[in-house]
Amino acid sequence: MDRDLNEAQEMDSICTDEWCVAIERNIDDLHNEIYMISEPRFSDASDSQKIRDLRNRLHDLYERYKGVKENVVTK
């Protein structure tokens, strides 16, 4: 998905309505999967950090997607 977003930033023709809908669905699915992960009390700090990193990475990915989508809408 990172690669797709990078390509879309460079080529406006990739970011079609269908592409945007597909990316939104993928991001929603990832969001649901990552936030369904519960952190057991007995897990060590590295496990909790990995989950936090995934959540932060997904947030950053969504912000990049919004930037690509806004560029297409304004053009």
C-alpha positions in Angstrom: 0.0 0.0 0.0 2.9 2.3 0.7 4.1 1.7 -2.9 0.7 2.4 -4.3 0.5 5.7 -2.5 3.9 6.8 -3.6 3.0 6.0 -7.2 -0.3 7.9 -7.0 1.5 11.0 -5.7 3.6 10.9 -8.9 0.9 10.0 -11.4 -2.5 11.6 -11.1 -4.1 9.1 -13.5 -3.7 6.3 -11.0 -5.8 8.1 -8.3 -9.2 7.5 -9.9 -12.4 7.2 -8.0 -12.1 3.4 -8.0 -8.5 3.6 -6.7 -9.6 5.9 -3.9 -12.5 3.7 -2.9 -10.2 0.6 -2.9 -7.5 2.4 -0.8 -10.2 3.6 1.7 -11.5 0.0 2.1 -8.0 -1.3 2.6 -7.2 1.3 5.2 -10.5 0.6 7.0 -9.7 -3.1 7.0 -6.2 -2.5 8.4 -7.6 -0.2 11.0 -10.1 -2.7 12.2 -7.5 -5.5 12.3 -4.9 -3.4 14.2 -7.3 -2.0 16.7 -8.9 -5.4 17.4 -5.5 -6.6 18.8 -5.8 -6.6 22.5 -2.7 -6.2 24.6 -2.5 -8.9 27.2 -1.4 -7.9 30.6 1.4 -10.4 30.6 2.9 -9.1 27.3 6.2 -7.4 27.5 6.8 -3.8 26.5 8.2 -4.6 23.1 4.8 -6.2 22.1 2.9 -3.2 23.2 5.4 -1.0 21.3 4.9 -3.0 18.1 1.2 -2.5 18.3 1.6 1.2 18.9 4.0 1.4 16.0 1.5 -0.3 13.7 -1.2 2.1 14.8 1.1 5.1 14.2 2.1 3.8 10.8 -1.5 3.3 9.8 -2.3 6.9 10.9 0.7 8.2 8.8 -0.5 6.1 5.8 -4.0 7.6 6.0 -2.6 11.1 6.2 -0.5 10.4 3.0 -3.6 9.0 1.3 -5.6 12.1 2.2 -2.9 14.3 0.7 -3.0 12.3 -2.5 -6.8 12.4 -2.7 -6.9 16.2 -2.0 -4.4 16.8 -4.8 -6.6 14.9 -7.3 -9.7 16.6 -6.1 -8.2 20.1 -6.5 -6.8 19.5 -10.0 
